[in-house]
Amino acid sequence: MGKRHKCLTRDWILGQFGMKRGEAQKRYREFVSAGMRGGEGLWKEVRGQSILGDSLFFEKVLIHVKAHENIEEIPRRQRYVGRPGLSEILTERKIRGKEIRAAVLEHGYSQKEVAEFLGVHYSTISRKVNQTIDARRKT
């Protein structure tokens, strides 16, 4: 059996809860108890479905994830973790090709997601995306 990664050791785990062993053990017990009670606990701090940490950590992970947005083996929601919401991209809820193209091609939203947000059929979104692609090719 090889050497364990440090995050799998008792000292490392307790170190995440405090510098003094007694205080760290107390906080760890509280953490586990809160999870067993089914409270929101740390889950309200999770960003982008899977990232838990302070703002600096989140930004570092976001930079790393953005560099791998094209890897299809990574689920879409995790690849585009820092993307703006549809309400930010499609601000006026109008069917504008440029914004729809950005939502689908740059921010990874499916045509169905965009269509549901705008209250139209997904084929309408498909046409808009294709029209803007065709228009860009001509220029």
C-alpha positions in Angstrom: 0.0 0.0 0.0 1.4 3.4 -1.0 1.6 6.6 0.9 -1.8 8.3 1.4 -2.5 11.8 0.1 -2.3 14.4 2.8 -6.0 15.3 2.5 -6.8 11.7 3.7 -5.0 12.2 7.0 -6.6 13.1 10.3 -4.3 16.0 10.9 -5.0 17.6 7.5 -8.8 17.3 7.9 -8.7 18.7 11.4 -6.4 21.5 10.1 -9.3 22.7 7.9 -11.3 23.4 11.1 -8.8 25.2 13.2 -5.2 25.6 14.3 -5.6 24.2 17.8 -6.5 20.5 17.9 -9.2 20.7 20.6 -11.0 23.6 18.8 -10.6 21.8 15.4 -12.1 18.6 16.8 -15.1 20.6 18.3 -15.7 22.3 15.0 -15.4 19.1 13.1 -18.0 17.4 15.3 -20.3 20.4 14.8 -19.8 20.2 11.1 -20.7 16.5 11.0 -23.7 16.9 13.3 -25.1 19.7 11.2 -24.8 17.5 8.1 -26.6 14.7 9.9 -29.5 17.0 10.9 -30.0 17.8 7.2 -29.6 21.5 7.6 -28.3 23.7 4.8 -24.9 24.1 6.5 -22.1 24.4 4.0 -24.3 23.7 1.0 -25.5 27.3 0.9 -21.8 28.2 0.3 -21.4 26.0 -2.7 -21.0 27.9 -6.0 -21.6 26.6 -9.5 -22.9 23.3 -8.1 -19.6 22.0 -7.0 -17.1 24.5 -5.8 -16.8 25.2 -2.0 -14.3 27.8 -0.9 -13.7 31.5 -0.4 -13.8 34.0 -3.3 -10.1 33.7 -4.1 -10.3 29.9 -4.3 -13.5 30.1 -6.5 -11.7 32.5 -8.9 -8.7 30.2 -9.2 -10.9 27.2 -9.9 -12.9 29.3 -12.4 -9.8 30.2 -14.3 -8.8 26.5 -14.4 -12.3 25.4 -15.5 -12.6 28.0 -18.2 -9.4 26.6 -19.7 -11.1 23.3 -20.1 -14.6 24.3 -21.4 -14.2 22.3 -24.6 -13.7 19.0 -22.9 -17.0 17.2 -23.5 -16.3 14.6 -20.9 -16.8 17.2 -18.3 -20.6 17.8 -17.7 -21.8 21.1 -19.3 -22.9 22.6 -15.9 -19.4 22.1 -14.5 -17.6 23.3 -17.7 -19.5 26.6 -17.7 -19.6 27.1 -13.9 -18.9 30.8 -14.0 -21.2 31.7 -16.9 -23.7 34.5 -16.6 -27.3 33.6 -16.2 -29.7 33.8 -19.2 -31.3 36.8 -17.6 -27.9 38.6 -17.9 -27.3 37.6 -21.5 -30.8 38.0 -22.8 -31.6 41.2 -20.9 -34.7 42.3 -22.8 -36.1 38.8 -23.4 -36.2 39.5 -27.1 -35.1 37.1 -29.8 -31.9 38.8 -30.9 -29.4 36.6 -32.9 -26.3 38.1 -31.3 -27.3 37.4 -27.7 -28.8 34.0 -28.5 -25.6 33.0 -30.3 -23.6 34.1 -27.3 -25.8 32.2 -24.9 -25.5 29.0 -26.9 -22.0 29.1 -28.4 -20.0 31.1 -25.9 -21.7 30.3 -22.6 -22.8 26.7 -23.3 -26.6 27.0 -22.9 -28.6 24.4 -24.9 -31.0 25.7 -27.5 -33.8 24.2 -25.5 -32.7 26.1 -22.3 -32.7 29.4 -24.3 -36.0 28.6 -26.0 -37.7 27.8 -22.6 -36.3 31.1 -21.2 -37.7 33.1 -24.1 -40.9 31.1 -24.3 -40.4 30.0 -27.9 -39.9 26.7 -29.7 -36.3 25.5 -29.8 -36.3 25.4 -33.6 -36.7 29.2 -33.5 -33.5 29.4 -31.5 -31.8 27.0 -33.9 -32.7 29.2 -36.8 -31.4 32.3 -35.0 -28.1 30.7 -34.2 -27.6 29.4 -37.7 -28.6 32.8 -39.2 -25.9 34.6 -37.1 -23.3 32.0 -38.0 -24.2 32.4 -41.7 -24.1 36.2 -41.4 -20.6 36.1 -39.8 -19.3 33.8 -42.6 -20.4 36.3 -45.2 -18.5 39.1 -43.6 
